[in-house]
């Protein structure tokens, strides 16, 4: 198994230095965009905590702790289960985890690690229930949280955690990682053109037909905006109203494409971060930076409405009208 972590070398070095000095943080927040390696780095931190045969300050990768963590089979590295429509963590789940945290581990490292992944919809109530535990944890208990942004957490949670931003890799690193995964050259080129240095999203693009369909739909939305065709825009976006998560993801990809249009309108050689630089370039020839900012505002308003459970078809129909009026 290849355990190489691409990019974020300064972050990894900081974690290694913390472990080497005996100042390993008991509570950690890793934030960054989906697919940027948050979960992989969380597992690496767990290895730093539990490996007892580190080499040059790094986990050995071959001991029982390292191998079982890599396989997701270590009984003392716990991933609490998400639940509900929004995929958050319930009060009951947090209460059960808190009780378990005071049961001493039975392993050579003498540690227990709880990894809360994708905390973007972490309700206030379970967060409040966590406060006392992460403020005064047992010596052997460690808590890692991952999310797109620190804003997913209460200020009181953030103040009790060490926070690290996780960044995508370079496109060259992404290509190397995808080659190591056995991806075909053409697939790599298409994936990197859409998701650049985000290795996780590139892998999803290669392996997940539904994600490729969402990318194609986003490109079609951009084409409808470029042609100022409101009927086409409504027709193309309508399928996104069938699934909340799919709709939010498509809006996020469209938002990045609009951002690219604003940037490319100022500098045609600028680096794109959205899923189609060609579409963004064409859109930049049709709209001003002010119009792009207005479109971003409308898209963000639609995302907030969807997150508040407003009717998806109504939200998307309103968004189409707003974009055409921009």
N, C-alpha and C positions, 0 to 999 in steps of 0.2 A: 504494500500500500504506500502511495506517495503522500507524505504529510507536509510537503513544502508549502509554506505560506508566502504568497506574493504580496509585495508592497507593505506599507505600514511598518517598516523596519524600525523607525524611531519609537513607535508605540511598543513594539515587541521588546526592544532594548530597555525601555523604561520599566516594563513589567518584570523583565529578568533582573534588573537592578534592584527593584523592590523586593523580589523574592530572595535575592542573594544577600541583601542587607538585613533580612528578617523583618522588613516593614511591609509585608504583603497586606494590602487593604482587605478588610473583611467585607466591604460592600463596594461594588463597582458598577458603573453604568457605561455601556458601550453603545454609542449612537452613530448612525450613518444610514445611508440609503439602503434599501433592500438589495441583497445580493452582494454587498460590499465586503462580506466576510465577518460580520459581527459574531455569528454563532461559532465559526471556526476559531476566532480569536478568544472567545469565551472558553472553549474547550482547551485551548493552549494555556490559558491562565489556570484552569483547573489542573492541568498537568504540572505546571510550575509549583502549584500548591502541594500536589500529592506525590510527585516523583521524588524518590530518595536516592537516585543515582544520577543526578544532573551532570552534564558534561559542559564545561565552560559556561556555566550558568544557565544552560538550556536543558529542557527535559530530554532524557536519554532516548525516549521513543521505543524502547524494547522491554522495559520492565512491565510487570503485570498492571500497575496503575496506568501507565501510558497506553498500553495496548487496549485495555478495557475502556478507557476514556475515548480513544479513537474509534472504537467499535460501538460506542454508545451503550456499553454493557456494564459499566462500573456501578455497583449498587449504592455507592456513596457519592455519586454525582447524579443529582436528582433534577429532572426537568418537570416542574409542576404542570399539570394539564390545564389548557385553556378551555373555555366553555362559552356557551351562549351565542347569539347571532353575531356579535361583534368580535368573538374570539378573545375575550378578556379573561381575567382571573377573578374567580368568585371569592366572596368573603369566606365561604366554607373551605375552599382550596387553601387559602392563605392560613386559616386557623389550623387546618390539618398539618400543613407544612411547619407552622410555628411549634406545634406540639412535638413533631418529629425531630425538630432541630435540637431539642433538649435530650434526645436519646443519643448517647455517645457512640461514635463509630467503632466498628470492630475491624480495623485495618492497620497496616504498618505505618501509614502516614499520619494516622490520628486526626484525619480531617473529613469534613462533610462539605460538599459544595452544592448549592442550589442555583440552577440557571433558569431564569425567567426570560424566555425568548419572546420577541415581537410584542412588546408591552405598549403598543401604540393606542390600545383601547383599555388601558388599565384604569378601572373605576376608582373614584376617590375613597370609597369605603374600605376596600381591601388594602389600599395604600396606607390608610390611616392605621389599619390593624398591624401593618408591618413596622410602623415607626419605632415602637419600643424595642422590637427584636433587633433591628439593624443598628439601633443606638447602643444597645448593650448585648451584643451577641455572645453565645458561648465561645470560648477560646478556639474551639475546633470548627466552628461553623462559618461558612463564607457564602456570600450572596452576590450573584452576577445578574444584571438586567440588561436586555438589549432593546433598542427602539430606534425609530427613524430620527427622533429628535429628543433632546432633554425636556422639551416642553410637555412630553407625555407624563412627566412625573410632577408630584407636588414639590414645591420649593423646600419643604421640610425633609423630603426624601433626598433631594439633590444635595442638600447641605450635609447629609450624613454619608455620602458616597464620594468616591473618587471617580471623576468623569473623564472619559477618553473618546475623542471623535475618531471614527474609522473611515478611511478614504478609499475610493476605488483605486485600482492600479493604473499604470500606463497601458496604452493599447498593446505595446510590445510585450509586456508582462502577461496581459490577458491572452495574447496569441500563444505564448509559451505554455501557459497553464492549460489552455484548451487542447494543444497538441499532446501534452502529457496525458490528458483524459481520452485521447484517441479520436478526437473529432476530425472530420475530413476538412481539407483546406478550404473548399468552397463554403462549407457551413461556418467555418471560423470567420471568413471574410464577411459573410452576411451578418453574423452575430455581432462582430466587433463594430461594423458600420452602424448598427442600431444601438448597442449598449456600451460601446467603447471599452473602458477599463473595468467595467463591473463584471467580474468573472461569473458570479452567481447568476446574474440575469442573462449573460451570454449562454451559459449552459442551459438555462430554462428555455431560451429561444431555440436552441438546437433540438432540445428533447421534447418540447411542449408545443403541439400544433395549435392549441388554443391561444398561446401567447403570440405566436406568429400571426394568427388571425387578428388579434387585437392591434398589433403593429400595423397590419395592412389597413384596418379600419381607421386608425389614427391618420395614416397617410391620405385616406379617402376624405376624411374630415377636412384636412388641410387643403386638399384639392377643391372641395366645395367652397371653402372660404375664399380661396384665390379666385374662383370663378364667380363669386358673389351669388351663388345659387342656394337660396334658402330652402327650397323644396328638397334639393339633393342633400343638403346638410341635415335636415330633419329625417330624411329616409335612411341616411347612413348611420346616424347616431341612435335611431330607434332600437336596434338590437341590444345596445348597451343598457337599456332600461330594464332588462329582464333579470339582471344580477347586480346587486349593489356593489360588491367588490370589483367586478369587472368594469362597471361604470366608473368607479372612482379611479381605477388604474388607467383607463382610457383618457379620462380628464387630466390625469397627471402627465401622461405622455404628450397630450396635446399642449399642455401648459409649457412643457420643456421645448416643444417645437416652436411655440410662439416666442419664448425667450430667445431661442436661437435666431429667429427672424429679426428681432430687435437688435441683437448683437451684430449679425451679418449685415444689417442695413448700414451700420457704421464702419464695419471692417469685414470685407468679403473673405479675408483669409483667416478669420477668427476660428477657434476651435468650437465645434458644435458639441452639445451634450445630449441632444434629443435623438429620436429614432430615425430621422431622415434629414440629412443636411440639404439635399437637393430640394425637398419640399420647403424647407425653411428659407432657402435662398430665394425661391420663387415668391414665397409669401413676403419676404423683405422688400421685394420690388413693388408690392401692392399696398403695403401699410407703413405708416410712420411709427417711430418709437412710441409716440403718445398713444396711438391706436393699439399697439402691442400691449402697453401697460393697461389700457382699458380692458382688453381681452383677458389679460391675466386676472384682473379684478373680478370679471364676470365668471371666469372658470373657478376661482377660489370661492366665490359666493355660492356657486352650484355645489362644490364639494362640501361646504359647510352645511348646506341644506340637506344633502344626501345623508351626511353623518347624523343629522337631527331627525332622520326617518321621514322627511318630506317625500311625497310621491315622486318616484324616479321619472316617470313619463312627463309630469308637469315641470319638474326641475329642468330636464333636458330640452323640452320644448321652449321654455323661457330662456334658456341659455342660447339656443339657436337664434331667437329673436334679438337678444341683446348683442350677440356677435355681429349680426347683420346690420344692426343700427350703429355699430361702432365707427 
